[in-house]
Amino acid sequence: MRPPAFWNAAPGHPAARALAPLAALYGWRSVVRMDRPGVHAPCPVICVGNFTLGGAGKTPTALALATMLRDLGAAPAFLTRGYGGCLTGPVRVEPDRHGAAETGDEPLLLARHAPTVVARDRVAGARQCVALGADVIVMDDGLQNPALAKDLALAVVDAGAGLGNGRVFPAGPLRVSLARQWPHVHGIVLVGDGAPGEAVAEDAARRGLPVHRARLVPGGDWDGRRVLAFAGIGRPEKMFATLRAAGADVAGTWAFPDHHPYRRTDLDALAAEAARLGADLVTTAKDHVRLPPDFSGRVAVLPVTLEILPTTALVAQLATSLRRS
C-alpha cells in the first residue's frame, strides 16, 4: 500500500481524528495478541522488526546481522512470513525455482545469503530452520507476532521517516501504540539521518535501550550515469536520494506502492519514458526480483548494504543471545 499523506502530518489532522475509533480497536486487538507468551524455539531467535507498517530497512539489517553472526561462529537461517507470496510453508526458498509471486520478494533476496524458510506458522518454520542446520534464527519481521519467543528483538527505524504522526493504524503508521511496543524491544537500529529518527533514538536512550546507528551504502559506479529510477518500496524517495548522492543523473523518478506487482502496462510505460529521456532504467534489488525475466535484463539494480558503526554494542547483544542455554 502507499501510505496516505496524513500519516506524516500533525497528529490532529482531521483524517487521523476521524479514524481514531478504528485505531483504538485495531490497537487493542494487536496489543492483546502481542503480549501473549511465545514458544521457545530449539535455538535462539533474533527478530528484526519495526514499529510501523511499511519498510524501514529490515531486510538489509537482517542480512547484516547474518554476516555478524557468522563472524561469531554461528550458522544462521532466515525465517520470514513471505509477505506478498502465496506459499504458506514451511518451505525452503530456492531462488532458481521460486518466484516473488510464490515467496514474496524479500525471501528471494535473503535466500541468496543463507538458508531461508517461508512459513505463516512461525513455530513450524523455526523447526524447519533447525532441520536445515541453523543454530540461530534471524526472523525478518514479526516483532508484533507472539508465536515465537525472541531472544533479541531489534526495531529498525528509518531516521528520515521516524514514526510519522505517532498514531496507530489506520489513523497512522504504528502497528501498536509505541508505549506498548517498547517493552518487547531490546534495542533499535537507526538507519540514516533525520530529526524524526533522532526523536525515537532519544526515547530509546531514556529507556536504557541501545541505539545502533547505521547507513545504507550503495554499490556500483553511478557517477554521471543518466537514469530513470523506479521503486515500489516503503519509501521510494530514499532510493532516489541514494542514487543522487552516488552521483547519478536522475532524469526521472517513478514511485509505486510497497511490494507493487508490476504489470505489463507499468513496464511498457517505464520503457517508453526511459527512451524519451535517453536514460537507463534502475530499481532496487527487491523490485528487480518482481520483474518478469523478459524485462529484468533491461533494468539495472542499485545494490545497497547496511553499515553499522560502531558494531561493538550490537556484537555484544548478538553474542549474549547465542549463549542461551
N, C-alpha and C positions, 0 to 999 in steps of 0.2 A: 504494500500500500504506500501511497505518497502522503507523508504527514501533512495535516491541514496547517495553514499558516498560523492559526490562533494558538497552536501548541507552543509557539515561540513568542507569543505576545504576553502582555501582563496577565497575571492570574485572574484578574477581574474582568477579562474580556467577556462580552455578552454570551458568546457561544459556549465558553467554558462554564459560565454560571448556569446556563440552561441545561448543560449536560451533567451538572453536579450530582443530581439524584442517581443517575445511572452509574456514575463513577463511584458513588458510595456503595452501591450494591455490588459492583464488579470488584471493588477493593476489598470489601468484607469477605466475599467468597474466596478471593485469592489469598487473603491473609490466613483464613481458616485452613486452607489447603497447604500453604507454605509452612505453617507451624507444625504440621504432622511430623512425627519422627520417621526417619528413613531407615531402610535396610542397610546393614553394613556389608559392603562388597568383600570378596575374598582378598582384595588388595586395596591400597589407598586410592581414593578418588579425589582428583583435583578438578574443581569446577571453574570454568571460565564463562562468566555470565555478564549481564548488565542490568542496570536498574530500569531501563526504559525499553519500549518497543523499538525495533529497528536496529540498524548496525551501529557499532561503536568501535569496531576493530577486534572483535572476539577471535576471528579465525587467525589473523596474523599473530595475536597473542598466544593462542593455543599452539601454533607452530613454533614460536619462540620458546615456550615452556618445554615442549618436547625435546628441543635441542639441549636445553639446560638440564633436563632430566637425564638424557643420555650421557652428558658430561659427568653426571653424578653416578654413573654406572647402572642406571635403571633401564628397563625395556618398556617404554610407554606404548599405549594404544589409544586411539581416539574413539570416543563414544558420542554419537550425535543422534538427534531425533530424525534428521533428514528432512528439514523443512522444505516444502516445495516438491518433494518426491512422492511417489505412490507406494513405495515399498514400506511395509510395516516392520519387517525384520523379526528377529535379529538376523542380519545378513552382512557378510564382509563385503566391503565396497571394492570393486575391481574396475579401475578406470578404463581398461581396454575392453571391458564387457558392458559396463553400466553407463547410462546417460543421465543427465541432470533431471530429466522427467521421471526417472526411477528413484534416484537417491537424493535429489536436491543438488545445488551447485557446490556448497561448501564441502560436503563429504568427498567429492571428487578431488578437490584441492588437498584436503588432509591426507587422503589415501596415497598421494604421491610421496609422502614423507614417513608414514608409519601405518601399521595395520589400523584399519578404520571400520567400525561397526555402526550400521544404522539400525536403530531399534526404538519403536514407540514405547516398548516396555523396557525401561532403563535397567531393571534388575536382571532380566534375561540378557540384555545387551552386555552388562558387566560380566556375566558368566562367559559369554562368547569371547569377550576380550581376553579373559584369563586363559581360555582354551586355545587362543592364538599365541599364547606365550607372554602376555603382558604381565608385568609385576606392579604397574601403576596405570591408572586410567586418567586420561585428560578428557573431561566431559565438556564438549563445545556447546555452550548454552545450558540451561537447566537450573539456574540459580533459584528460580521460583518453584521448581519441580521437587517435591519431597520424597520421591521414590527411593533415592539413594542417599545415604548419609555422606556428607562431604568432609574429607579430612582437611581440605583447604579450599576456600571459596573466594575467588577474586572477582571483583566487579570492574569491568572495563568502562572507562568514561572518555568520550570524545570531548576534549577540552574546548573545542570550538563551539560545540552544541550544548554541553552541560546536560541539564535535566529539563530543558525547555521551561514551561511555565510552572513546573513543580507539582502539577495536578495528576491524578490517576486517570487512566483511560476510561471512557472516551473523552473526558474533559481535558486531558493532557497526555503526555507520552509515558508516564510512570506505569509500570505493571502492578505495583503495590505501593502504598504510601511509603515514602522514604524512611520515616521513623520506624516502620515495621520491618523494613528490609535490612537496616543496619545490623541488627543482632545476628543475622545469618551470614555476614561478610567478615572475612579475616584481613582484608586489605583491598586497595584499589590500584588499578593500572591506569594512569592518566596519559592519554595519547595526544601529543601535540601541545599547542599553547592556546590560551584564551581565557578571558575573565570568567565565563560560565563554568569552566572546568576547575578553575582555581577556587571558586566558592565551594565546590564539592570536596576538593582536597583539604580545605580548611576545616570543613565539617568532619572529615575522616580523622584529621590530626587531633581535633578536640576530643575525639572518642578513643584516642590512643591507637588508631589503626595505621599501619604503614601505607605510604603513598609511593608507588613505584612509577617513576616518570619515564615516558617512552616517546619515541617518534618513529614515523614511518619513513623509511629510506628508499627512494626509488632506484631501480636498476636501469641499465641501458643508457645509450647516448641519445639524448633528445635535443641537444643544443642546436637551435636554428631549424629544426625539423617542423615543417608545416603540417598540422594535424587537425582533424575533426574528431573531437573526443566525445564519447558517449558512455553512459553508465546507468545501470539500474541497481543501485546500492542504497544504503541508508541515507547517505549524504553525498550525492554525486559531485557537488561543488568542491568537496575536499579533494577528489581525484583531479578535477580540473586545475585547482590551485597547485597541486603537486607537480603536474605537468609544466605549468608556467614557471614554477620555481626551479625546475630542472632545465629550463632554457628553451622549451618548445615554443614554437609559434602557433598558438592555439587559435585557429581561424574560426572555429565554431564549437559550440557545445550542445549536446542533447542530453537531457536528464529524463530518465524513466523511473517508475516506481521500483522499490526494492524487490529483488527476485523476479523482475519482469520477464515473462516468457516471450521472446522475440518472435514476431510474426513476419511472414514474407513481406507484408506491406511496410513494416518497420525497416526491414533490411533494404528493400528497394529504395525507400526514401533516403536512408543513410548513404547508400551508394551514389545516388543521384546528387545529393548535396555535397559529398566529398569531391565528386567530379567537377561540380560547378565551382567549388572553392580551390581546386587544384591541391587538395590536401589528402594525407593518408588517414585512414580510419584507425583509431586506437581506443581500447577499452581496458577494463580491469580483468584480472585473471578469473575472477568469479563470474563476470559477464561472459567471458570468452568460452567457458565450458557450456554455456547455454545456447551458443550459436550452432546452427547446423554445419556439418562438415564442408558443404559446398560453399559456405560463406566465411567460415572462421579463418581459412587460409588467407583471406584478403584483409584481415584485421590484425594490427599489431597489439601487443599486450604491454601494459605498464606494470612491470613486476615491482612489488614492494616487500620489504622485510621490516619487522618491528625490532627496533634497537632500544634496549632498556639500559639506562645508565644512571647511577651505578647499579650493578647486579647483586651486590653483596647481600642486601637485606632480602631480596627475593630468593636467592640461592639458599639462604638460611631457612626461609619458610618452606621451601621445597624439600630440603634435607630433613627437616623436622617431620614433615608429612610422610616421608619414606620410612622413617623409623617406627611407624605404627606397628605395634606387636600383633 
